[in-house]
C-alpha cells in the first residue's frame, strides 16, 4: 500500500541536543511538508518542498532544518535552537503544489523533552 | 490567508446525518474548499474538496453556497468511527500549498 511513513512514533530530546524525524513516502509525490501541532491546536507549517534539492520556510521555521536529497524522503531536524520543541510533528505529501490537490499525511511523531 | 469559521463542537447520534458548517466570507475566486478530519493521535485524513459545485465521494458530500461564502460537509449516516476533529480549509495559493488549519469542529457521535 502506498503511503507516508514517519518514524519514530515517539522521540525524546535532551537539552542542547539535535534530533531528526524521518518521513518517507512511496506515493511518487513531488511536494512534501512538515507541520507542527500543539495540544488542542490546528497544524502550523514548518517547511515545505516542491521538488528535490529545493525547500521553503513555512510560518514557524526557526529552530528547524530540512533536506530533500531524494524525492521519497524529507527529514526534519529539530535543533537545540528550538526552545519549545515538545509537540506532535506531521509530515505530508501531495502530487503537485496546485490548489486542488489534497495532502496525504503520516501518523506523526510525538517529540518530548527529557 | 483567507480564514474559515467553524463551530468548536457538535454532537450527533449514530446512523443519523451530520451537517458540519463552515463560513468563509473572504474566500477568493481561486480558493478551493478542502475538508480534512483528524482522529486522536493520528495525522489528518483528506475527506473532500470542491470549488463551486457540490461534490460527492464515498466518505461525504460537500455543499457549497452559491456565493461561496459558506459550505457544509455532510456525513450521510454517521458511525462511531466518524468522531473526529473536522477542519475546513481554503486552499488557493499558486505554487505553494500552505494549508492553514484552524481549530476545527470536534464531532462527537453518540451510540
Interface residues (C-beta under 8 A of the other chain):
Chain A: X4 X6 X31 X33 X35 X40 X41 X42 X43 X44 X45 X48 X50 X56 X58 X59 X88 X90 X91 X92 X94 X97 X98 X99 X100 X101 X102 X103 X104 X105 X106 X107 X108 X110
Chain B: X30 X31 X32 X34 X36 X41 X42 X43 X44 X45 X46 X49 X51 X87 X91 X92 X93 X94 X95 X96 X97 X98 X99 X100 X101 X102 X103 X104
